[in-house]
Amino acid sequence: MAHTHSRTWVSAPTKEQERHQACVAKMERHFPHSPLIPSDFSEWLALRQETIRAKHRRTKKLLSVRSGEAARMELARGSGHSLPPPIQKAFGGRDFIGNRGAVLGGQSTIWCPQHNIQWRPIAPWPGYQEMKWEGDDRATSKFSRYLPIPREFRNPTIAWHQVNTLPPYELDEVRKVPTMEDIYLPVDEIPDDQIPRLLHVDLLEAIDEDNEHISGTPRRHRPTFHM
């Protein structure tokens, strides 16, 4: 829907049609082969109405849960019963300091409140040529757009693609390119008698129950270990 500085009156059906056209154009650009694009205006209206009804149901359910919780608390106070324990904050309300994440043992990551640390360089904002290469130029090819890779500070006379990239944290590294060792080295098989030492026995029994239910084969006996 176009936005201008004029105060021209536009009817509600016209606004909805403009919103529909803008949505279809965006979806066709990002998902050209998707069968879920509401190309017909009647489908768009049905989708909008169902979205509004879903939001209304969600809000109504949330208000009902809150009012029921308040009524139960008031009833517990009046009857002299003990109140339920309050909901504890995640990690006991502990604030992680520095660039440590809250999962996998507090590894270093950029997904944390304090990612700026003095000993790690911060990549500058990419220049116009790099943004164009990763954006508009990619959009005209089959690779589509891609976020520029964080790079080190550079001299303006050096081409952007010749500047070294900043290595990501191990936790943040995605789609890691396999090495020759990963490809050609055979995978080590773990003997059955060592698996219970690495995984909990209850987990292994649950996996065996699922396999037995799916394939119909009886579960195999696993040795137990006393720690």
C-alpha positions in Angstrom: 0.0 0.0 0.0 1.5 3.3 -1.1 2.2 6.0 1.6 2.3 9.6 0.6 2.2 13.0 2.4 -1.3 13.7 1.0 -4.4 13.2 2.9 -6.5 11.7 0.1 -9.3 9.5 1.4 -9.2 5.9 0.4 -12.0 3.5 1.1 -11.5 0.4 3.2 -12.1 -2.0 0.2 -9.5 -0.2 -1.8 -7.0 -0.4 1.0 -7.6 -4.1 1.4 -7.0 -4.6 -2.3 -3.8 -2.7 -2.2 -2.7 -4.8 0.8 -3.5 -7.9 -1.1 -1.6 -6.9 -4.2 1.5 -6.0 -2.1 1.4 -9.3 -0.3 1.0 -11.3 -3.5 3.9 -9.4 -5.1 6.2 -10.1 -2.1 5.2 -13.8 -1.9 5.8 -14.3 -5.6 9.2 -12.8 -5.4 10.3 -14.8 -2.4 8.3 -18.0 -3.0 7.7 -18.1 -6.8 6.7 -21.8 -6.8 4.5 -21.8 -3.7 0.9 -23.1 -4.1 -0.2 -21.2 -1.1 -0.1 -17.7 -2.6 -3.6 -16.2 -2.3 -3.8 -14.9 -5.9 -7.6 -14.6 -5.7 -9.0 -11.7 -3.7 -11.8 -13.8 -2.2 -9.1 -16.2 -0.9 -7.3 -13.3 0.6 -10.4 -12.0 2.4 -11.1 -15.5 3.8 -7.5 -15.7 5.0 -7.7 -12.3 6.6 -10.9 -13.1 8.3 -9.6 -16.4 9.7 -6.4 -14.6 10.9 -8.6 -12.1 12.8 -10.7 -14.8 14.3 -7.6 -16.8 15.4 -6.2 -13.7 17.1 -9.5 -13.1 18.8 -9.6 -16.7 20.0 -6.1 -16.6 21.3 -6.8 -13.3 23.2 -10.0 -14.7 24.6 -8.2 -17.9 25.8 -5.4 -15.8 27.4 -7.9 -13.6 29.3 -9.8 -16.7 30.4 -6.6 -18.4 31.7 -5.6 -15.2 33.6 -9.0 -14.7 35.1 -9.1 -18.4 36.2 -5.7 -18.1 37.7 -6.7 -15.0 39.6 -9.9 -16.7 40.9 -8.0 -19.7 42.1 -5.5 -17.5 44.0 -8.3 -15.6 45.6 -10.1 -18.8 46.6 -6.9 -20.1 48.1 -6.4 -17.0 50.2 -10.0 -17.1 51.5 -9.9 -20.7 52.4 -6.6 -20.5 54.2 -4.9 -23.0 51.9 -1.3 -22.6 50.9 -0.7 -20.7 47.7 1.0 -22.5 44.8 4.7 -21.7 44.6 5.5 -18.8 42.3 6.9 -19.5 38.8 10.7 -19.3 38.9 12.6 -17.4 36.4 14.8 -19.2 33.9 18.2 -20.2 35.3 17.1 -19.0 38.7 17.2 -15.4 37.5 20.9 -15.6 36.8 22.3 -13.1 34.4 25.0 -14.4 32.1 28.0 -12.1 32.0 30.0 -11.5 28.8 29.3 -13.2 25.6 28.4 -16.6 27.1 25.2 -18.2 26.0 22.6 -19.9 28.2 22.9 -23.4 26.5 25.6 -26.0 26.0 27.7 -25.1 29.0 27.7 -21.3 28.4 29.8 -21.3 25.2 30.8 -18.1 23.5 28.2 -16.8 21.0 26.9 -13.6 19.4 23.3 -14.5 20.6 23.7 -12.9 24.0 22.9 -9.6 25.6 26.6 -8.5 25.8 28.2 -9.6 22.5 30.6 -6.6 22.4 33.7 -7.7 24.2 37.1 -5.9 24.0 39.3 -8.7 22.9 37.2 -9.6 19.8 37.1 -7.3 16.8 33.7 -6.3 15.4 33.2 -6.4 11.7 32.4 -3.0 10.1 29.3 -2.4 8.0 29.8 -3.8 4.5 30.3 -1.3 1.6 28.0 -0.6 -1.3 29.8 -2.9 -3.7 29.6 -5.9 -1.3 26.0 -5.2 -0.5 25.1 -5.0 -4.2 27.1 -8.2 -4.9 25.3 -10.1 -2.2 22.0 -8.5 -2.7 20.8 -7.2 -6.1 23.3 -9.2 -8.2 22.4 -12.4 -6.4 18.7 -11.7 -6.8 19.1 -11.8 -10.6 20.7 -15.3 -10.4 19.5 -18.6 -9.0 21.3 -18.1 -5.7 19.0 -15.3 -4.3 20.1 -12.8 -1.7 22.6 -13.5 1.1 23.8 -11.6 4.1 27.4 -10.3 3.7 30.0 -12.2 5.6 31.6 -10.3 8.6 35.1 -9.1 7.6 38.0 -7.4 9.2 38.7 -3.7 9.0 40.3 -2.9 5.6 42.0 -0.1 3.7 39.7 1.6 1.3 42.1 0.8 -1.5 41.7 -3.0 -1.0 38.9 -4.8 -2.7 36.3 -6.1 -0.3 36.5 -9.7 -1.5 40.2 -9.8 -0.7 39.7 -8.9 3.0 39.9 -11.7 5.5 36.7 -12.9 7.1 36.2 -13.0 10.9 35.9 -16.6 12.1 32.6 -17.3 13.9 32.3 -18.9 17.3 32.0 -22.7 17.2 28.4 -22.5 18.5 27.4 -20.0 15.8 29.0 -21.8 12.8 26.3 -23.2 10.5 26.6 -25.2 7.3 30.2 -26.0 8.0 32.1 -27.2 4.9 33.3 -30.8 5.5 37.0 -31.5 5.3 38.6 -34.3 3.4 39.0 -36.1 6.7 35.2 -35.9 7.3 34.5 -37.3 3.8 37.0 -40.2 3.5 37.6 -41.2 7.1 35.3 -44.1 8.0 32.8 -43.6 10.8 33.7 -45.4 14.0 31.0 -47.8 15.1 30.3 -47.9 18.8 30.0 -51.4 20.2 26.6 -52.3 21.8 28.2 -53.0 25.2 29.6 -49.5 25.4 26.4 -47.6 24.4 24.8 -47.7 27.9 27.9 -46.1 29.3 27.3 -43.1 27.0 23.5 -42.8 27.1 21.0 -43.2 29.8 19.5 -46.7 30.0 15.9 -45.2 30.2 16.5 -43.4 26.9 17.7 -46.5 25.2 14.7 -48.5 26.4 12.4 -45.8 25.1 14.1 -45.9 21.7 13.8 -49.7 21.6 10.1 -49.4 22.5 9.5 -47.1 19.6 11.5 -49.3 17.2 9.5 -52.3 18.4 6.2 -50.5 17.8 7.2 -49.4 14.3 8.9 -52.4 12.9 7.4 -55.2 15.1 10.9 -56.6 15.9 11.5 -57.5 19.5 13.9 -55.3 21.4 17.4 -56.5 22.0 18.9 -57.1 25.3 21.2 -54.3 26.5 23.7 -54.9 29.3 23.3 -52.7 32.4 26.1 -51.1 34.3 26.3 -50.1 38.0 28.0 -46.8 38.5 
